[in-house]
Amino acid sequence: MASISIKELLAEKEAGLDIELLAGESGLEKVVRIPRIQKPGLAFAGYTESLHPDRIQVLGATELTYLANLPPESAEAHLDKLCELPICGMVITKNQAPPECLLKLTEENGIPLLRTHHQSSNFISMITRFLEERLLPSTTVHGVLVDVLGVGVLLMGKSGIGKSECALDLILRGHRLVADDVIKVRMKLPAVLFGEGSDLLHYHMEIRGLGIINIKHLFGVAAIRERKKIDLAIELVEWDSTEDYDRLGLENQTYSVLDLDIPLQKIPVRPGRNITSIVEVAARNQLLKEMGYHSAIEFQDRLEKRMAEIAHLHSHEIIGDNLE
């Protein structure tokens, strides 16, 4: 199951959470596995049965005002009962000052106590959206991911079959590289797969006989993309004369990643075949399919209609001859 530690959450800058650590530094390795958050509510009154310690607890003005109005002994007793639970972390909103007893108990129990300047409603929306994206399933796939005419094409095949060379040719035609060799695939809601390159291999490509090249430096920023939705998988396979390849385009093959199916095309490779052009046409054809136009099915319908017409004429001629 995907997870993120409080330490990683604290270091996150791009999400705009703007959180700082107030206490509980010893608990920074605690992890969050659920994107939903919780406001402790009645837990501050001593009722902790409905509290989910595996969720981040957000403390707003209501919670802190309630604590401030309690007798000090009651407030500390309720907080002591709360902090005995293995809570992954607490976040105070609106830059409010925490009570001293909360600072002391979170520090003693190793519960990270964080603070942000955002209002509670805004922060809850931001961190929920961030956690939903980070905690969705992810995996890695071997291949090359390119953006061809807005279609995310995943090129697959055994090592040395020509995936990177095909991708390089596509880049020379004006298309864009997303990732080469190792592709990090992450699911996004509702059911979409996005691919991106690893931090180490970003913008780089390996061409046998040439070595490692930097696509960004060679062709400029217009030749790369940070991430792309995967719309089509193409597997390059060695030509086998005994194999019966799809010649009409009516076979609906799929490639499964993270339990989601991607349309799959198998393209046999042999000398003389322009694989780059075939991949480009496959991307164009995928665009048509997404718009509801399927060339192979349309051709099949026309063929069946023509066969039906010929059969009708033939039967009419036979019947007519017999009548005579």
C-alpha positions in Angstrom: 0.0 0.0 0.0 1.3 3.5 -0.9 2.2 5.7 2.0 3.9 9.1 2.8 5.8 9.9 5.9 5.1 13.0 8.0 8.8 14.0 7.2 8.1 13.9 3.5 4.8 15.8 4.0 6.7 18.5 5.9 9.3 18.7 3.1 6.6 19.0 0.4 6.7 22.5 -1.2 4.9 22.2 -4.5 1.5 21.4 -3.0 1.4 24.7 -1.2 0.5 23.2 2.2 3.0 25.5 4.0 3.3 23.5 7.2 5.9 23.8 10.0 6.8 21.5 12.8 6.0 22.6 16.4 6.6 19.4 18.4 6.9 15.7 18.2 10.0 15.5 16.0 10.7 11.9 17.1 7.5 10.8 15.2 8.4 12.2 11.8 8.8 8.7 10.4 5.2 7.9 11.0 3.3 7.3 7.8 -0.1 8.3 6.3 -1.8 5.6 4.2 -5.3 7.1 4.0 -6.1 10.3 2.1 -9.0 11.2 4.3 -8.4 13.6 7.3 -10.3 14.0 10.5 -11.3 16.8 12.9 -11.0 15.3 16.4 -14.2 17.0 17.7 -15.5 14.9 20.7 -12.0 13.4 21.2 -11.1 16.7 23.0 -14.0 15.9 25.4 -12.5 12.5 26.2 -14.6 10.4 23.7 -11.9 8.8 21.5 -13.8 5.7 20.3 -14.6 7.2 16.9 -11.2 8.7 16.4 -9.1 7.2 13.5 -5.4 7.5 14.5 -4.2 6.6 11.0 -5.6 9.9 9.7 -4.2 13.4 10.0 -6.1 15.3 12.7 -6.8 18.9 11.8 -7.3 21.3 14.7 -9.1 24.5 13.9 -10.3 27.4 15.9 -13.3 25.4 17.3 -11.1 22.8 18.9 -8.5 25.1 20.3 -11.1 27.5 21.7 -12.9 24.6 23.4 -9.6 23.5 25.0 -8.9 27.0 26.2 -12.3 27.2 27.9 -11.8 23.9 29.8 -10.3 23.9 33.3 -6.5 23.2 32.8 -6.8 19.8 34.6 -9.6 18.6 32.4 -7.9 19.8 29.2 -4.7 18.0 30.1 -6.6 14.8 31.1 -8.5 14.7 27.8 -5.4 15.5 25.7 -3.4 12.8 27.7 -6.0 10.2 26.7 -6.0 11.4 23.1 -2.2 11.4 22.8 -2.0 7.8 24.1 -3.3 6.7 20.7 -0.9 6.1 17.8 -1.9 9.3 16.0 0.1 9.8 12.8 0.1 13.6 13.1 -1.9 16.8 14.0 -2.1 20.1 12.1 -3.1 23.4 13.6 -4.7 25.8 11.1 -4.7 29.6 10.8 -1.3 30.0 12.5 -3.0 29.6 15.9 -0.8 29.2 19.0 -1.2 25.7 20.6 -1.8 25.3 24.3 1.3 24.4 26.3 -0.2 21.0 27.4 -0.7 20.0 23.8 2.9 20.9 22.9 4.2 18.9 25.9 2.1 15.8 25.3 2.7 15.5 21.6 6.4 15.9 22.2 6.4 13.2 24.9 4.3 10.8 22.8 6.2 11.4 19.5 3.1 12.8 17.7 4.2 15.3 15.1 2.4 18.6 15.7 2.3 20.8 12.7 1.0 24.3 11.9 -0.2 26.0 8.7 -1.5 29.5 7.9 -4.3 28.2 5.8 -7.9 28.2 7.1 -9.3 24.8 8.0 -11.6 24.4 5.0 -8.9 25.4 2.5 -6.2 23.2 4.1 -8.5 20.2 4.3 -9.3 20.5 0.6 -5.6 21.0 -0.3 -4.2 18.1 1.7 -7.0 15.7 0.7 -6.3 16.4 -2.9 -2.6 16.0 -2.4 -2.9 12.8 -0.5 -5.4 11.3 -3.0 -2.8 11.8 -5.7 0.2 10.6 -3.7 -1.4 7.5 -2.1 -3.0 6.1 -5.2 -1.3 2.8 -6.5 1.8 3.2 -8.6 4.3 0.8 -10.4 7.1 0.9 -12.9 7.0 -0.3 -16.5 10.0 -1.0 -18.8 9.6 0.7 -22.2 9.4 4.2 -23.7 6.6 6.7 -23.3 6.1 9.3 -26.0 3.4 11.9 -26.7 2.4 11.4 -30.3 -0.2 14.0 -31.5 -1.6 14.2 -27.9 -1.8 10.4 -27.6 0.3 8.9 -24.8 1.9 5.9 -26.6 3.7 3.3 -24.4 6.3 1.4 -26.6 7.2 -2.0 -25.2 9.2 -5.0 -26.4 12.3 -7.0 -25.5 15.6 -5.3 -25.0 17.3 -4.3 -28.3 14.2 -4.5 -30.5 14.3 -0.8 -31.3 12.0 1.0 -28.9 14.4 3.9 -28.2 15.3 4.3 -31.9 11.6 4.5 -32.8 11.0 7.1 -30.1 14.0 9.1 -31.3 12.6 9.1 -34.8 9.3 10.3 -33.5 11.0 13.1 -31.7 12.7 14.1 -35.0 9.2 14.3 -36.5 8.1 16.8 -33.8 6.6 14.5 -31.2 7.7 14.5 -27.5 9.5 12.2 -25.1 8.1 11.5 -21.7 10.3 8.7 -20.4 12.8 6.1 -21.6 13.6 2.8 -20.1 12.0 3.1 -16.6 8.5 4.6 -16.6 6.8 5.4 -13.3 3.1 4.7 -13.8 0.6 6.2 -11.3 -3.1 5.8 -11.2 -5.2 9.0 -10.9 -8.9 9.3 -10.2 -11.3 8.2 -11.5 -9.4 5.5 -13.5 -6.6 7.0 -15.5 -2.9 6.0 -15.8 -0.2 8.6 -16.0 3.4 7.9 -16.8 6.6 9.9 -16.0 10.3 9.4 -16.0 12.4 8.7 -12.9 14.3 11.6 -11.3 17.6 10.2 -12.5 16.7 9.4 -16.1 14.5 12.5 -16.8 15.0 13.7 -20.4 17.7 11.1 -21.1 17.6 8.3 -23.6 19.9 5.4 -24.3 20.8 4.7 -28.0 22.9 1.6 -28.6 26.2 2.6 -30.2 25.6 6.3 -29.3 25.2 6.1 -25.6 23.2 8.3 -23.3 21.8 11.5 -24.9 19.9 14.4 -23.3 16.8 15.1 -25.4 16.1 18.4 -23.7 19.5 19.8 -24.5 19.6 18.4 -28.0 16.1 19.3 -29.2 14.8 21.9 -26.6 12.0 21.9 -24.2 9.4 21.4 -26.9 10.7 17.9 -27.4 9.8 16.7 -23.8 6.9 16.3 -21.4 7.0 15.8 -17.6 4.1 13.4 -17.6 1.4 12.1 -19.9 -1.7 10.0 -19.7 -1.2 6.6 -21.3 -3.7 6.1 -24.0 -2.2 3.3 -26.1 0.3 0.5 -25.6 2.3 -0.8 -28.6 4.4 -3.9 -28.3 7.2 -4.4 -30.9 7.7 -8.0 -31.6 10.1 -9.8 -34.0 8.6 -10.9 -37.2 7.5 -14.6 -37.2 6.3 -16.0 -40.5 4.4 -18.7 -38.7 2.5 -16.2 -36.6 -1.0 -15.1 -37.6 -1.0 -11.3 -37.2 -4.2 -9.2 -37.1 -4.7 -7.9 -40.6 -8.1 -6.2 -40.2 -7.8 -4.4 -36.8 -10.8 -6.1 -35.3 -8.9 -7.8 -32.4 -9.3 -5.9 -29.2 -6.2 -6.7 -27.2 -5.4 -4.9 -23.9 -2.4 -4.5 -21.6 -3.2 -4.4 -17.9 -1.4 -2.0 -15.5 -2.6 -1.6 -12.0 -5.7 -3.5 -12.9 -6.6 -1.0 -15.6 -6.7 -2.1 -19.3 -4.9 -0.1 -22.0 -5.6 -0.7 -25.7 -2.7 -2.8 -27.1 -1.4 -3.1 -30.6 1.3 -5.7 -31.5 3.5 -4.6 -34.4 5.9 -7.1 -35.9 9.4 -5.7 -36.7 11.5 -6.7 -39.7 13.9 -5.0 -42.1 12.1 -2.7 -44.5 9.1 -1.9 -42.3 8.9 1.8 -41.2 7.9 1.3 -37.6 7.9 5.0 -36.8 5.2 5.7 -39.4 3.2 2.7 -38.2 3.3 4.0 -34.6 2.3 7.5 -35.8 -0.7 6.1 -37.8 -1.6 3.9 -34.8 -1.8 7.1 -32.6 -3.9 8.8 -35.2 -6.2 5.8 -35.4 -6.5 5.8 -31.6 -7.7 9.4 -31.8 -10.4 8.4 -34.2 -11.5 5.5 -32.0 -11.8 7.9 -29.0 -14.0 10.0 -31.2 -16.2 7.0 -31.9 -14.9 6.2 -35.4 -13.5 2.7 -35.9 -12.1 2.2 -39.4 -12.0 -1.6 -39.2 -15.5 -1.9 -37.9 -16.8 0.5 -40.6 -15.0 -1.6 -43.3 -16.5 -4.8 -41.9 -20.0 -3.3 -41.9 -19.5 -2.2 -45.5 -18.2 -5.6 -46.5 -21.1 -7.4 -44.8 -23.6 -5.1 -46.5 -22.0 -5.7 -49.9 -22.0 -9.5 -49.3 -25.7 -9.4 -48.3 -26.5 -7.4 -51.5 -24.7 -9.9 -53.7 -26.3 -12.8 -51.9 -29.7 -11.2 -52.4 -29.1 -10.6 -56.1 -27.8 -14.2 -56.6 -30.8 -15.7 -54.9 -33.1 -13.5 -57.0 -31.5 -14.8 -60.2 -31.8 -18.4 -59.0 -35.5 -18.0 -58.1 -36.2 -16.1 -61.3 -34.6 -18.9 -63.5 -36.6 -21.6 -61.7 -39.8 -19.7 -62.2 -39.2 -19.5 -65.9 
